Amino acid sequence: MLSLFCRDPWGYTDPSMLLDQDLVYVGGGSTANLLAVWRHHGLPDILRRAAEQGTVLAGISAGMNCWYEASSTDSYGPLAPLRDGLGFLPGGACPHLFGEEDRRDSLRRWVASGQLPTTHAADDHVALVWRDGALFEAVGEAGGHPAFRVERTGDDAVEHEIPVRVLG
């Protein structure tokens, strides 16, 4: 476990320990705060090197958003676009597509207006699997939870459903 704060029970951990991990999993929270703290501690370069060495990067909610160029976030209170991600993955990310009120409609407005680039959106219980910078597949733990690629076409946003392979 990586701790960037001097708090019990773990205390501060040198972020370069991530270079020795097979998997880095990032939980939810505030995307903006996560990115700010990571940048202060030099994590973007370390994470990029870890990924180049084969470390799997994963996450949920803010932990999904962080890997993309942009995202849909409630880091500042009301739901808003954030164009300050790490950029390890192209375009935008939108977690909780149907799990939060107005998330889908807001995403469509932001993509249509150009506030967000083409965005990959996943409902709760769905993971998007990327390999070498390209979307490989979407997997889910239960049926009925979709994923979409939302792109701007003229002055509108168009959703393209991504098939979700249900695991188990």
DSSP file (Angstrom, degrees, kcal/mol; ACC not computed):
  #  RESIDUE AA STRUCTURE BP1 BP2  ACC     N-H-->O    O-->H-N    N-H-->O    O-->H-N    TCO  KAPPA ALPHA  PHI   PSI    X-CA   Y-CA   Z-CA
    1    1 A M              0   0    0      0, 0.0     2,-0.5     0, 0.0     0, 0.0   0.000 360.0 360.0 360.0 135.2    0.0    0.0    0.0
    2    2 A L        -     0   0    0     11,-0.0     2,-0.5    13,-0.0    10,-0.1  -0.850 360.0-175.3 -96.9 126.6    1.2    3.5   -0.9
    3    3 A S        -     0   0    0     -2,-0.5    10,-2.6     8,-0.2     0, 0.0  -0.989  14.5-178.1-121.6 125.4    0.7    6.2    1.6
    4    4 A L        +     0   0    0     -2,-0.5     2,-0.4     8,-0.2     8,-0.1   0.292  67.3  74.7-101.0   8.3    1.6    9.8    0.7
    5    5 A F  S    S-     0   0    0      6,-0.2     2,-1.9     2,-0.1     6,-0.2  -0.938  84.6-122.8-121.7 143.4    0.6   11.1    4.1
    6    6 A C        +     0   0    0     -2,-0.4     2,-0.4     5,-0.2    -2,-0.0  -0.543  66.9 128.0 -84.2  74.5    2.4   10.7    7.4
    7    7 A R     >  -     0   0    0     -2,-1.9     4,-2.8     0, 0.0     3,-0.4  -0.954  54.6 -74.8-130.3 147.9   -0.5    9.0    9.2
    8    8 A D  T  4 S+     0   0    0     -2,-0.4    -2,-0.0     1,-0.3    -3,-0.0  -0.503 101.9  30.4 -71.3 150.4   -0.8    5.9   11.2
    9    9 A P  T  4 S+     0   0    0      0, 0.0    -1,-0.3     0, 0.0    -3,-0.0  -0.999 133.3  18.3 -93.2  -6.9   -0.9    3.0   10.7
   10   10 A W  T  4 S-     0   0    0     -3,-0.4    -2,-0.2    -5,-0.1    -7,-0.1   0.889  79.7-161.0 -94.9 -40.4    1.3    3.1    7.5
   11   11 A G     <  -     0   0    0     -4,-2.8    -6,-0.2    -6,-0.2    -8,-0.2  -0.145  48.8 -30.0  76.9 175.2    3.2    6.4    7.4
   12   12 A Y        -     0   0    0     -8,-0.1     2,-0.4   -10,-0.1    -8,-0.2  -0.352  60.1-161.1 -66.1 141.1    4.8    7.8    4.3
   13   13 A T        -     0   0    0    -10,-2.6    -2,-0.1    -2,-0.1   -11,-0.0  -0.981  27.3-109.5-124.1 137.7    5.9    5.4    1.6
   14   14 A D    >   -     0   0    0     -2,-0.4     3,-2.1     1,-0.2     4,-0.1  -0.520  25.3-140.2 -65.1 120.7    8.4    6.2   -1.2
   15   15 A P  G >  S+     0   0    0      0, 0.0     3,-2.2     0, 0.0     4,-0.2   0.718  94.0  78.0 -59.4 -20.9    6.3    6.3   -4.4
   16   16 A S  G >  S+     0   0    0      1,-0.3     3,-1.8     2,-0.2     4,-0.2   0.664  72.7  82.3 -64.8 -11.8    9.0    4.5   -6.4
   17   17 A M  G X  S+     0   0    0     -3,-2.1     3,-1.5     1,-0.3    -1,-0.3   0.728  75.4  73.5 -61.4 -19.7    7.8    1.3   -4.7
   18   18 A L  G X  S+     0   0    0     -3,-2.2     3,-1.5     1,-0.3    -1,-0.3   0.756  81.2  69.8 -65.6 -23.1    5.2    1.3   -7.5
   19   19 A L  G <  S+     0   0    0     -3,-1.8    -1,-0.3     1,-0.3    -2,-0.2   0.679  98.1  51.0 -68.3 -15.6    7.9    0.3   -9.9
   20   20 A D  G <  S+     0   0    0     -3,-1.5     2,-0.3    -4,-0.2    -1,-0.3   0.293  92.1 100.9-102.1   8.2    8.0   -3.1   -8.2
   21   21 A Q    <   -     0   0    0     -3,-1.5     3,-0.1     1,-0.1    -3,-0.0  -0.666  57.7-155.1 -98.9 149.3    4.2   -3.8   -8.3
   22   22 A D  S    S+     0   0    0      1,-0.3    34,-2.7    -2,-0.3     2,-0.4   0.747  86.6  24.7 -84.4 -28.5    2.3   -6.0  -10.7
   23   23 A L  E     -a   56   0A   0     32,-0.2     2,-0.5     2,-0.0    -1,-0.3  -1.000  58.0-163.9-141.6 135.8   -0.9   -4.0  -10.2
   24   24 A V  E     -a   57   0A   0     32,-2.9    34,-2.8    -2,-0.4     2,-0.5  -0.978  16.9-173.9-117.5 115.2   -1.7   -0.5   -9.1
   25   25 A Y  E     -a   58   0A   0     -2,-0.5     2,-0.5    32,-0.2    34,-0.2  -0.944   5.1-162.6-113.4 127.1   -5.4   -0.2   -8.1
   26   26 A V  E     -a   59   0A   0     32,-1.8    34,-2.0    -2,-0.5    37,-0.2  -0.936   8.1-149.4-113.8 126.2   -6.8    3.3   -7.3
   27   27 A G        -     0   0    0     -2,-0.5    36,-0.2    32,-0.2    -1,-0.0  -0.020  29.0 -79.9 -80.1-171.7  -10.0    3.7   -5.4
   28   28 A G        +     0   0    0     34,-0.2     2,-0.4    33,-0.1    -1,-0.2  -0.078  68.5  99.6 -83.0-175.3  -12.6    6.5   -5.6
   29   29 A G  S    S-     0   0    0      4,-0.0     2,-0.7    -2,-0.0    33,-0.2  -0.993  80.7 -10.1 136.8-144.3  -12.6    9.9   -4.1
   30   30 A S     >  -     0   0    0     -2,-0.4     4,-2.7     1,-0.2     5,-0.2  -0.835  48.1-161.6 -96.0 114.8  -11.8   13.3   -5.6
   31   31 A T  H  > S+     0   0    0     -2,-0.7     4,-2.5     1,-0.2     5,-0.2   0.928  92.7  49.9 -59.4 -46.4  -10.2   13.1   -9.0
   32   32 A A  H  > S+     0   0    0      1,-0.2     4,-2.1     2,-0.2    -1,-0.2   0.915 113.7  44.4 -61.8 -44.7   -8.9   16.7   -8.8
   33   33 A N  H  > S+     0   0    0      2,-0.2     4,-2.6     1,-0.2     5,-0.3   0.914 111.9  53.0 -67.2 -42.3   -7.4   16.1   -5.3
   34   34 A L  H  X S+     0   0    0     -4,-2.7     4,-2.6     1,-0.2    -2,-0.2   0.941 111.8  45.5 -56.5 -49.6   -5.9   12.8   -6.3
   35   35 A L  H  X S+     0   0    0     -4,-2.5     4,-2.5     1,-0.2    -1,-0.2   0.889 112.2  51.3 -63.9 -40.2   -4.2   14.3   -9.4
   36   36 A A  H  X S+     0   0    0     -4,-2.1     4,-2.0    -5,-0.2    -1,-0.2   0.934 113.1  44.1 -63.6 -46.4   -2.9   17.3   -7.4
   37   37 A V  H  X S+     0   0    0     -4,-2.6     4,-1.6     2,-0.2    -2,-0.2   0.926 113.6  51.1 -65.5 -44.2   -1.3   15.1   -4.7
   38   38 A W  H  <>S+     0   0    0     -4,-2.6     5,-2.5    -5,-0.3     4,-0.4   0.923 110.3  48.9 -59.2 -44.5    0.1   12.7   -7.2
   39   39 A R  H ><5S+     0   0    0     -4,-2.5     3,-1.1     1,-0.2    -1,-0.2   0.895 107.8  54.8 -64.3 -38.8    1.7   15.5   -9.2
   40   40 A H  H 3<5S+     0   0    0     -4,-2.0    -1,-0.2     1,-0.2    -2,-0.2   0.844 113.4  42.4 -61.4 -33.6    3.2   17.0   -6.0
   41   41 A H  T 3<5S-     0   0    0     -4,-1.6    -1,-0.2    -3,-0.3    -2,-0.2   0.331 115.3-112.1 -98.5   6.5    4.9   13.7   -5.2
   42   42 A G  T <>5 +     0   0    0     -3,-1.1     4,-1.3    -4,-0.4     3,-0.3   0.696  68.9 141.1  76.1  19.2    6.0   12.9   -8.8
   43   43 A L  H  >< +     0   0    0     -5,-2.5     4,-3.5     1,-0.2     5,-0.3   0.844  56.3  67.6 -67.5 -34.8    3.7    9.9   -9.3
   44   44 A P  H  > S+     0   0    0      0, 0.0     4,-2.2     0, 0.0    -1,-0.2   0.924 105.9  42.3 -54.3 -45.1    2.8   10.6  -13.0
   45   45 A D  H  > S+     0   0    0     -3,-0.3     4,-2.2     2,-0.2    -2,-0.2   0.910 116.4  48.6 -66.1 -41.2    6.4    9.8  -14.2
   46   46 A I  H  X S+     0   0    0     -4,-1.3     4,-2.6     2,-0.2    -1,-0.2   0.926 112.7  48.0 -64.1 -44.7    6.6    6.8  -11.8
   47   47 A L  H  X S+     0   0    0     -4,-3.5     4,-2.6     2,-0.2    -2,-0.2   0.887 110.4  51.6 -64.5 -38.9    3.3    5.4  -12.9
   48   48 A R  H  X S+     0   0    0     -4,-2.2     4,-2.3    -5,-0.3    -1,-0.2   0.926 111.9  46.8 -63.5 -43.5    4.2    5.9  -16.6
   49   49 A R  H  X S+     0   0    0     -4,-2.2     4,-1.3     2,-0.2    -2,-0.2   0.909 111.5  51.6 -63.7 -41.7    7.4    4.0  -16.1
   50   50 A A  H  <>S+     0   0    0     -4,-2.6     5,-2.5     1,-0.2     3,-0.4   0.929 110.3  48.4 -60.7 -45.2    5.6    1.3  -14.1
   51   51 A A  H ><5S+     0   0    0     -4,-2.6     3,-1.7     1,-0.2    -1,-0.2   0.903 108.0  54.3 -62.4 -41.2    3.1    0.8  -17.0
   52   52 A E  H 3<5S+     0   0    0     -4,-2.3    -1,-0.2     1,-0.3    -2,-0.2   0.790 106.4  53.6 -63.4 -26.3    5.9    0.7  -19.5
   53   53 A Q  T 3<5S-     0   0    0     -4,-1.3    -1,-0.3    -3,-0.4    -2,-0.2   0.447 131.1 -94.1 -86.5  -1.8    7.4   -2.2  -17.4
   54   54 A G  T < 5S+     0   0    0     -3,-1.7    -3,-0.2     1,-0.3     2,-0.2   0.461  71.5 151.4 105.4   2.0    4.1   -4.1  -17.6
   55   55 A T      < -     0   0    0     -5,-2.5     2,-0.4    -6,-0.2    -1,-0.3  -0.482  46.4-124.8 -65.9 134.1    2.4   -3.0  -14.4
   56   56 A V  E     -a   23   0A   0    -34,-2.7   -32,-2.9    -2,-0.2     2,-0.5  -0.689  20.6-153.5 -81.0 129.4   -1.4   -3.1  -14.7
   57   57 A L  E     +a   24   0A   0     -2,-0.4     2,-0.3   -34,-0.2   -32,-0.2  -0.918  27.0 157.8-105.4 128.4   -3.1    0.3  -13.9
   58   58 A A  E     +a   25   0A   0    -34,-2.8   -32,-1.8    -2,-0.5     2,-0.3  -0.918   7.2 153.2-144.7 165.8   -6.7    0.0  -12.7
   59   59 A G  E     -a   26   0A   0     -2,-0.3     2,-0.4   -34,-0.2   -32,-0.2  -0.959  30.8-121.5 176.9 169.3   -9.2    1.9  -10.7
   60   60 A I  S >  S-     0   0    0    -34,-2.0     3,-2.5    -2,-0.3     2,-0.3  -0.975  75.9 -26.3-127.5 139.6  -12.8    2.8   -9.9
   61   61 A S  T >> S+     0   0    0     -2,-0.4     4,-2.5     1,-0.3     3,-1.7  -0.403 144.6  10.8  61.2-117.3  -14.5    6.2  -10.0
   62   62 A A  H 3> S+     0   0    0     -2,-0.3     4,-2.2     1,-0.3    -1,-0.3   0.844 130.3  60.8 -58.4 -31.2  -11.7    8.8   -9.5
   63   63 A G  H <4 S+     0   0    0     -3,-2.5    -1,-0.3   -36,-0.2    -2,-0.2   0.652 107.9  43.2 -71.4 -15.8   -9.4    5.8  -10.0
   64   64 A M  H X4 S+     0   0    0     -3,-1.7     3,-1.0     2,-0.1     4,-0.4   0.848 112.6  52.5 -86.3 -48.1  -10.8    5.4  -13.5
   65   65 A N  H >< S+     0   0    0     -4,-2.5     3,-1.6     1,-0.2    -2,-0.2   0.857  95.8  68.3 -55.7 -40.7  -10.8    9.1  -14.3
   66   66 A C  T 3< S+     0   0    0     -4,-2.2    20,-2.4     1,-0.3    21,-0.3   0.772  93.2  56.8 -57.9 -31.4   -7.2    9.7  -13.5
   67   67 A W  T <  S+     0   0    0     -3,-1.0    22,-2.4    -4,-0.2    21,-1.2   0.708  97.7  75.5 -75.8 -19.9   -5.7    7.6  -16.3
   68   68 A Y  E <  S-b   89   0B   0     -3,-1.6    19,-1.6    -4,-0.4    18,-0.2  -0.308  87.0-115.1 -90.3 171.0   -7.6    9.6  -19.1
   69   69 A E  E    S+     0   0B   0     22,-1.4    16,-2.4    20,-0.8     2,-0.3   0.832  97.3   1.4 -69.8 -34.3   -7.0   13.1  -20.6
   70   70 A A  E     -b   92   0B   0     21,-1.6    23,-1.2    14,-0.2     2,-0.3  -0.905  69.1-176.2-148.6 169.5  -10.3   14.3  -19.3
   71   71 A S  E     -bC  93  82B   0     11,-2.5    11,-2.8    -2,-0.3     2,-0.5  -0.990  33.6-103.4-163.8 169.5  -13.3   13.2  -17.2
   72   72 A S  E     + C   0  81B   0     21,-1.8     2,-0.3    -2,-0.3    -7,-0.1  -0.916  54.2 164.9 -98.7 123.4  -16.7   13.8  -15.7
   73   73 A T  E     - C   0  80B   0      7,-2.8     7,-2.9    -2,-0.5     3,-0.2  -0.958  48.5-152.8-143.9 156.8  -16.2   14.5  -12.0
   74   74 A D    >   +     0   0    0     -2,-0.3     3,-1.8     5,-0.2     5,-0.1  -0.016  60.7 122.6-112.4  26.7  -17.9   15.9   -8.9
   75   75 A S  T 3  S+     0   0    0      1,-0.3    -1,-0.1     5,-0.2     4,-0.1   0.758  78.5  42.8 -58.2 -26.9  -14.5   16.9   -7.4
   76   76 A Y  T 3  S-     0   0    0      2,-0.4    -1,-0.3    -3,-0.2     3,-0.1   0.157 124.8 -96.1-107.5  17.6  -15.7   20.5   -7.1
   77   77 A G  S <  S+     0   0    0     -3,-1.8    -1,-0.1     3,-0.1     3,-0.1  -0.878 102.9  56.2 106.2-102.0  -19.2   19.8   -5.9
   78   78 A P  S    S-     0   0    0      0, 0.0    -2,-0.4     0, 0.0    -5,-0.1  -0.312 104.2 -86.4 -64.6 150.4  -21.6   19.8   -8.8
   79   79 A L        +     0   0    0     -5,-0.1    -5,-0.2    -4,-0.1    -7,-0.0  -0.323  64.4 159.4 -56.0 133.6  -20.8   17.5  -11.7
   80   80 A A  E     -C   73   0B   0     -7,-2.9    -7,-2.8    -3,-0.1     2,-0.2  -0.983  43.0 -95.5-155.4 158.2  -18.4   19.1  -14.1
   81   81 A P  E     -C   72   0B   0      0, 0.0     2,-0.4     0, 0.0    -9,-0.2  -0.565  31.4-161.0 -77.2 145.9  -15.9   18.3  -16.9
   82   82 A L  E     -C   71   0B   0    -11,-2.8   -11,-2.5    -2,-0.2     3,-0.2  -0.991  10.8-175.6-127.9 121.1  -12.2   18.1  -15.8
   83   83 A R        +     0   0    0     -2,-0.4   -13,-0.2   -13,-0.2   -11,-0.0  -0.189  63.3  86.4-109.2  40.5   -9.6   18.4  -18.6
   84   84 A D        +     0   0    0    -13,-0.1   -14,-0.2   -16,-0.0    -1,-0.2  -0.107  52.6 136.5-134.4  36.6   -6.6   17.7  -16.5
   85   85 A G        -     0   0    0    -16,-2.4   -18,-0.2    -3,-0.2   -16,-0.1  -0.143  69.7 -97.8 -77.8 179.9   -6.1   13.9  -16.3
   86   86 A L        -     0   0    0    -20,-2.4   -17,-0.2   -18,-0.2   -19,-0.2   0.756  44.6-136.9 -70.8 -25.2   -2.8   12.1  -16.7
   87   87 A G        +     0   0    0    -19,-1.6   -19,-0.2   -21,-0.3   -18,-0.2   0.705  63.0 131.4  76.4  19.2   -3.4   11.4  -20.4
   88   88 A F  S    S+     0   0    0    -21,-1.2   -20,-0.2   -22,-0.3   -21,-0.1   0.815  76.9  40.0 -69.6 -29.1   -2.3    7.7  -20.2
   89   89 A L  E    S-b   68   0B   0    -22,-2.4   -20,-0.8     2,-0.1    -2,-0.1  -0.929  98.2-108.3-118.8 145.4   -5.5    6.9  -22.1
   90   90 A P  E    S-     0   0B   0      0, 0.0    -2,-0.1     0, 0.0     2,-0.0  -0.359  73.4  -5.0 -75.4 150.4   -7.0    9.0  -24.9
   91   91 A G  E    S-     0   0B   0    -23,-0.1   -21,-1.6    28,-0.1   -22,-1.4  -0.302  97.5 -36.2  76.4-152.8  -10.1   11.1  -24.6
   92   92 A G  E     -bd  70 119B   0     26,-2.5    28,-2.9   -23,-0.2     2,-0.4  -0.633  41.7-142.5-112.0 167.1  -12.4   11.3  -21.6
   93   93 A A  E     -bd  71 120B   0    -23,-1.2   -21,-1.8    26,-0.2    28,-0.2  -0.965  10.7-175.9-126.8 144.2  -13.7    9.0  -18.9
   94   94 A C  E     - d   0 121B   0     26,-2.0    28,-2.5    -2,-0.4     3,-0.4  -0.823   8.5-174.8-141.2 100.2  -17.2    8.9  -17.3
   95   95 A P        +     0   0    0      0, 0.0    28,-0.1     0, 0.0    29,-0.1  -0.360  67.2  34.3 -81.5 171.9  -17.8    6.4  -14.4
   96   96 A H     >  +     0   0    0     26,-0.2     4,-1.2    -2,-0.1    27,-0.2   0.831  68.9 172.8  57.1  38.7  -21.2    5.8  -12.8
   97   97 A L  T  4 S+     0   0    0     25,-1.8     7,-0.7    -3,-0.4    26,-0.2   0.860  81.4  10.3 -50.8 -47.1  -23.0    6.4  -16.1
   98   98 A F  T  4 S+     0   0    0     48,-0.1    -1,-0.3     5,-0.1    25,-0.1   0.422 115.9  79.7-109.5  -1.8  -26.4    5.4  -14.7
   99   99 A G  T  4 S+     0   0    0      1,-0.1     2,-0.4     2,-0.1    -2,-0.2   0.605  92.6  49.5 -82.5 -12.4  -25.5    5.3  -11.1
  100  100 A E  S >< S-     0   0    0     -4,-1.2     3,-1.7    -3,-0.1     4,-0.4  -0.994  93.0-105.4-132.2 134.8  -25.7    9.0  -10.5
  101  101 A E  T 3  S+     0   0    0     -2,-0.4    -2,-0.1     1,-0.3    -3,-0.1  -0.266 100.6   4.3 -57.1 135.9  -28.5   11.4  -11.5
  102  102 A D  T 3> S+     0   0    0      1,-0.1     4,-2.5    -4,-0.1    -1,-0.3   0.392  92.5 118.0  72.6  -0.2  -27.8   13.6  -14.5
  103  103 A R  H <> S+     0   0    0     -3,-1.7     4,-2.4     2,-0.2     5,-0.2   0.948  77.8  43.0 -62.8 -48.2  -24.4   11.9  -15.3
  104  104 A R  H  > S+     0   0    0     -7,-0.7     4,-2.3    -4,-0.4    -1,-0.2   0.935 116.4  46.3 -64.9 -47.4  -25.4   10.6  -18.7
  105  105 A D  H  > S+     0   0    0      1,-0.2     4,-2.1     2,-0.2    -1,-0.2   0.907 113.6  49.5 -63.2 -41.4  -27.2   13.8  -19.8
  106  106 A S  H  X S+     0   0    0     -4,-2.5     4,-2.7     2,-0.2     5,-0.2   0.926 109.6  52.0 -62.4 -44.6  -24.3   16.0  -18.6
  107  107 A L  H  X S+     0   0    0     -4,-2.4     4,-2.5    -5,-0.2     5,-0.3   0.932 108.8  49.9 -57.8 -47.0  -21.8   13.9  -20.4
  108  108 A R  H  X S+     0   0    0     -4,-2.3     4,-2.4     1,-0.2    -1,-0.2   0.905 111.8  48.8 -60.0 -42.0  -23.8   14.2  -23.7
  109  109 A R  H  X S+     0   0    0     -4,-2.1     4,-2.1     2,-0.2     6,-0.3   0.928 112.4  47.9 -62.6 -45.3  -24.0   18.0  -23.3
  110  110 A W  H  X>S+     0   0    0     -4,-2.7     6,-1.8     2,-0.2     5,-1.5   0.873 114.2  45.1 -67.8 -37.5  -20.2   18.3  -22.6
  111  111 A V  H ><5S+     0   0    0     -4,-2.5     3,-0.8    -5,-0.2    -1,-0.2   0.925 112.9  51.4 -70.2 -43.6  -19.2   16.1  -25.5
  112  112 A A  H 3<5S+     0   0    0     -4,-2.4    -2,-0.2    -5,-0.3    -1,-0.2   0.866 114.4  43.6 -60.1 -36.8  -21.6   17.9  -27.9
  113  113 A S  H 3<5S-     0   0    0     -4,-2.1    -1,-0.2    -5,-0.2    -2,-0.2   0.553 114.8-114.3 -86.8  -8.0  -20.3   21.3  -26.8
  114  114 A G  T <<5S+     0   0    0     -3,-0.8    -3,-0.2    -4,-0.6    -4,-0.1   0.495  83.1 122.0  86.9   3.8  -16.6   20.2  -27.0
  115  115 A Q  S   <S+     0   0    0     -5,-1.5    -4,-0.2    -6,-0.3    -5,-0.1   0.805  82.7  30.3 -68.6 -27.3  -16.1   20.6  -23.2
  116  116 A L  S    S-     0   0    0     -6,-1.8    -2,-0.3    -9,-0.1     3,-0.1  -0.975  85.5-131.7-125.4 145.3  -15.1   16.9  -23.2
  117  117 A P        -     0   0    0      0, 0.0   -25,-0.1     0, 0.0    33,-0.1  -0.113  63.8 -42.9 -76.1-175.0  -13.4   15.0  -26.0
  118  118 A T  S    S-     0   0    0    -27,-0.1   -26,-2.5    34,-0.1     2,-0.4  -0.324  77.3-156.0 -48.8 130.0  -14.7   11.6  -27.2
  119  119 A T  E     -dE  92 150B   0     31,-2.6    31,-3.3   -28,-0.2     2,-0.6  -0.925  20.1-140.4-126.4 139.5  -15.4    9.9  -23.9
  120  120 A H  E     -dE  93 149B   0    -28,-2.9   -26,-2.0    -2,-0.4     2,-0.4  -0.877  26.8-166.7 -96.4 122.7  -15.6    6.3  -22.7
  121  121 A A  E     -dE  94 148B   0     27,-3.1    27,-2.6    -2,-0.6     2,-0.4  -0.904   6.9-173.5-116.1 137.4  -18.5    5.9  -20.2
  122  122 A A  E     - E   0 147B   0    -28,-2.5   -25,-1.8    -2,-0.4   -26,-0.2  -0.994  18.1-135.4-132.3 134.8  -19.1    2.9  -18.0
  123  123 A D    >   -     0   0    0     23,-2.4     3,-1.2    -2,-0.4    22,-0.1  -0.349  49.8 -75.0 -73.0 165.3  -22.0    2.1  -15.7
  124  124 A D  T 3  S+     0   0    0      1,-0.2    -1,-0.2   -29,-0.1     3,-0.1  -0.297 122.0  33.5 -56.6 149.5  -21.3    0.8  -12.3
  125  125 A H  T 3  S+     0   0    0      1,-0.2    16,-1.9    -3,-0.1    17,-0.5   0.556  99.1 106.3  77.4  11.5  -20.2   -2.9  -12.3
  126  126 A V  E <   -G  140   0C   0     -3,-1.2     2,-0.4    14,-0.2    14,-0.2  -0.966  49.8-164.1-124.1 138.6  -18.4   -2.5  -15.7
  127  127 A A  E     -G  139   0C   0     12,-3.3    12,-2.6    -2,-0.4     2,-0.6  -0.953  12.6-143.3-118.8 140.8  -14.6   -2.3  -16.3
  128  128 A L  E     -G  138   0C   0     -2,-0.4     2,-0.6    10,-0.2    10,-0.2  -0.914  16.4-152.6-102.2 124.0  -13.0   -1.0  -19.5
  129  129 A V  E     -G  137   0C   0      8,-3.5     7,-3.2    -2,-0.6     8,-1.6  -0.869  12.6-171.0-104.3 121.7   -9.9   -3.0  -20.4
  130  130 A W  E     -G  135   0C   0     -2,-0.6     2,-0.4     5,-0.3     5,-0.2  -0.860   6.9-173.5-111.7 144.7   -7.2   -1.2  -22.5
  131  131 A R  E >  S-G  134   0C   0      3,-2.6     3,-1.6    -2,-0.4    -2,-0.0  -0.983  72.3 -14.0-137.5 127.3   -4.1   -2.7  -24.1
  132  132 A D  T 3  S-     0   0    0     -2,-0.4     3,-0.1     1,-0.3    -1,-0.1   0.854 128.6 -51.1  51.7  41.8   -1.4   -0.7  -25.7
  133  133 A G  T 3  S+     0   0    0      1,-0.2     2,-0.4   -45,-0.0    -1,-0.3   0.541 118.4 100.8  79.9   7.6   -3.5    2.5  -25.8
  134  134 A A  E <  S-G  131   0C   0     -3,-1.6    -3,-2.6   -45,-0.1     2,-0.3  -0.968  80.9-105.6-127.2 142.3   -6.6    0.9  -27.4
  135  135 A L  E     -G  130   0C   0     -2,-0.4    -5,-0.3    -5,-0.2     3,-0.1  -0.500  35.6-179.6 -64.6 123.4   -9.8   -0.3  -25.9
  136  136 A F  E     -     0   0C   0     -7,-3.2     2,-0.3     1,-0.4    -6,-0.2   0.884  55.1 -40.6 -92.7 -49.6   -9.6   -4.1  -25.8
  137  137 A E  E     -G  129   0C   0     -8,-1.6    -8,-3.5     2,-0.0     2,-0.4  -0.981  44.6-117.2-168.2 167.5  -13.0   -5.0  -24.2
  138  138 A A  E     -Gh 128 164C   0     25,-0.7    27,-2.9    -2,-0.3     2,-0.3  -0.967  30.8-171.3-114.0 135.4  -15.6   -4.1  -21.6
  139  139 A V  E     -Gh 127 165C   0    -12,-2.6   -12,-3.3    -2,-0.4     2,-0.3  -0.937   0.8-168.7-126.6 150.8  -16.3   -6.7  -18.9
  140  140 A G  E     -Gh 126 166C   0     25,-2.3    27,-3.2    -2,-0.3   -14,-0.2  -0.949  29.2-140.8-138.4 157.7  -19.0   -6.7  -16.2
  141  141 A E  S    S+     0   0    0    -16,-1.9     2,-0.3    -2,-0.3   -15,-0.1   0.564  92.5  18.7 -91.9  -9.5  -19.9   -8.6  -13.1
  142  142 A A  S >  S-     0   0    0    -17,-0.5     3,-0.5     3,-0.1    -1,-0.2  -0.985  84.3-104.0-154.8 152.0  -23.6   -8.6  -13.9
  143  143 A G  T 3  S+     0   0    0     -2,-0.3    -2,-0.0     1,-0.2    22,-0.0  -0.258  93.6  50.0 -71.6 165.4  -25.8   -8.1  -16.9
  144  144 A G  T 3  S+     0   0    0      1,-0.2    -1,-0.2    -2,-0.0     0, 0.0   0.581  78.7 109.1  84.4  10.7  -27.7   -4.9  -17.6
  145  145 A H    <   -     0   0    0     -3,-0.5    -1,-0.2   -20,-0.1    -3,-0.1  -0.932  53.9-162.7-121.1 106.8  -24.8   -2.5  -17.0
  146  146 A P        -     0   0    0      0, 0.0   -23,-2.4     0, 0.0     2,-0.3  -0.256  13.7-152.3 -89.0 171.2  -23.7   -0.9  -20.3
  147  147 A A  E     -EF 122 162B   0     15,-0.6    15,-2.9   -25,-0.2     2,-0.3  -0.976  16.6-173.1-136.1 149.8  -20.6    0.9  -21.6
  148  148 A F  E     -EF 121 161B   0    -27,-2.6   -27,-3.1    -2,-0.3     2,-0.5  -0.966  26.9-138.4-141.0 154.7  -20.5    3.5  -24.4
  149  149 A R  E     -EF 120 160B   0     11,-2.4    11,-2.5    -2,-0.3     2,-0.6  -0.988  28.8-160.5-106.1 123.5  -18.1    5.6  -26.4
  150  150 A V  E     +EF 119 159B   0    -31,-3.3   -31,-2.6    -2,-0.5     2,-0.3  -0.925  15.3 174.0-112.0 121.6  -19.6    9.0  -26.7
  151  151 A E  E     - F   0 158B   0      7,-2.4     7,-3.1    -2,-0.6     2,-0.4  -0.912  33.1-106.8-130.5 155.9  -18.4   11.2  -29.5
  152  152 A R  E     + F   0 157B   0     -2,-0.3     2,-0.4     5,-0.2     5,-0.2  -0.632  30.7 178.3 -81.7 131.3  -19.2   14.6  -31.0
  153  153 A T  E >   - F   0 156B   0      3,-2.9     3,-1.8    -2,-0.4     2,-0.4  -0.923  66.3 -50.2-132.9 107.2  -21.0   14.6  -34.4
  154  154 A G  T 3  S-     0   0    0     -2,-0.4    -2,-0.0     1,-0.3     0, 0.0  -0.533 122.2 -22.9  64.4-122.9  -21.8   18.1  -35.6
  155  155 A D  T 3  S+     0   0    0     -2,-0.4     2,-0.3    -3,-0.1    -1,-0.3   0.111 127.7  75.2-104.0  20.0  -23.5   19.8  -32.6
  156  156 A D  E <  S-F  153   0B   0     -3,-1.8    -3,-2.9   -45,-0.1     2,-0.5  -0.812  73.6-124.8-127.7 166.2  -24.6   16.6  -31.0
  157  157 A A  E     -F  152   0B   0     -2,-0.3     2,-0.5    -5,-0.2    -5,-0.2  -0.956  23.2-158.2-111.9 132.3  -23.2   13.7  -29.0
  158  158 A V  E     -F  151   0B   0     -7,-3.1    -7,-2.4    -2,-0.5     2,-0.5  -0.931   6.7-144.0-114.8 131.7  -23.6   10.2  -30.3
  159  159 A E  E     -F  150   0B   0     -2,-0.5     2,-0.5    -9,-0.2    -9,-0.2  -0.801   9.8-167.4 -95.7 132.4  -23.4    7.1  -28.1
  160  160 A H  E     -F  149   0B   0    -11,-2.5   -11,-2.4    -2,-0.5     2,-0.1  -0.972  23.7-130.6-116.9 114.3  -21.9    3.9  -29.5
  161  161 A E  E     -F  148   0B   0     -2,-0.5   -13,-0.3   -13,-0.2    -2,-0.0  -0.399  12.8-147.3 -68.8 138.2  -22.6    1.0  -27.2
  162  162 A I  E     -F  147   0B   0    -15,-2.9   -15,-0.6    -2,-0.1    -1,-0.1  -0.917  25.5-114.1-102.8 123.1  -19.6   -1.1  -26.3
  163  163 A P        -     0   0    0      0, 0.0   -25,-0.7     0, 0.0     2,-0.6  -0.320  28.5-146.8 -57.7 137.9  -20.4   -4.8  -25.9
  164  164 A V  E     -h  138   0C   0    -27,-0.1     2,-0.6   -36,-0.0   -25,-0.2  -0.942   1.2-146.7-111.3 119.9  -19.9   -5.9  -22.2
  165  165 A R  E     -h  139   0C   0    -27,-2.9   -25,-2.3    -2,-0.6     2,-0.5  -0.771  18.2-137.4 -85.5 119.2  -18.7   -9.5  -21.6
  166  166 A V  E     -h  140   0C   0     -2,-0.6   -25,-0.2   -27,-0.2     2,-0.2  -0.650  18.1-139.7 -81.2 126.8  -20.3  -10.7  -18.3
  167  167 A L              0   0    0    -27,-3.2    -1,-0.0    -2,-0.5   -28,-0.0  -0.495 360.0 360.0 -83.9 153.0  -17.8  -12.5  -16.2
  168  168 A G              0   0    0     -2,-0.2    -1,-0.2   -26,-0.0   -27,-0.1   0.445 360.0 360.0  94.0 360.0  -18.6  -15.7  -14.2
